[in-house]
């Protein structure tokens, strides 16, 4: 079956992805990363609800955080001759072959949430998502301001996202760029927590055993931070006080912990990309020119701001 799908990319070029079906309805194939976090669940819901509202026929697959599953799904969408493909890449590298297959089949591709490192930008129409480097910088800027005027060494542990993924790479580099100017900031341990709460807890437990003095935790998403909070409390320490915590996402569970003072600062990364994605899909199918990079608008939250925002929070 996989072999058959693999061979379909270049077949019958003329009739694949040539536009919406005769009934005018657009069919989109969407290959999701998985359901590894509250953020991803909200992202999936946004895409599914927006497709229904826009009258787009959505074919959806969950890759369970495995690149091979996403590639298989994309090849399946090519074989089914969908009108457009969208996906959030598990990792940045290794997409050129399957993206070329989609291009040969004349099926346009939109990247959502995460980028690819392909040098050939003609392989996709646009990338919609956050500026992950900026998110890392915002986290670092809060930390620098928090410890302004203090001379003592600040020991930082970092829970990275999935190894090789765009948000993990960029949130790490953005944060590092900001704090490197001051030698008192030292990242004493940095390891992947794979964006999950369970792994965040497990890795934080190891950090706490190996490092008697931790001042700050920087977690690449709320879920890992929430898992780490469990480990910190189990070790008899007070999250947000004994260890200051910075996370990224601003999902409801994270915002609740922020409002309670267990997290000190959250950089927002909005998962509600569905409406923008469907709008872009319609424009691509209609042959309209669209920008190759579409940014989502986001902010940051302190505990007080979280308390104010929580009642109306959609995710």
LINKAGI-V440651 format. One line per field, one symbol per residue. phi: phi as a letter, one per 40 degrees, with the letter a starting at -180 (. if undefined). A space follows every 50 residues. Layout:
# LINKAGI-V440651
phi: ???
This chain:
# LINKAGI-V440651
phi: .cccccccdccfdcbcfchccdcgccbbcbbcdibcaccccccccccccc ccccgbcbbbbbcfgbccccccccccccccfccabbabcdbccgbdcccc cccccgbcbbcbgbcbcccccccacabbicccccdccccccccdccbcgb cccbcbbbcccddgcdcccccccccccccccbcccbccaaacbfgbcccd ccccdcdcccbcbbcbbbbcacdcccccdccccccgbbcgbcbcbbbbhg cdccccccccgcbcabccbccccddcccccdcccccgccbccbbcccabb bcdcccdccddbcca
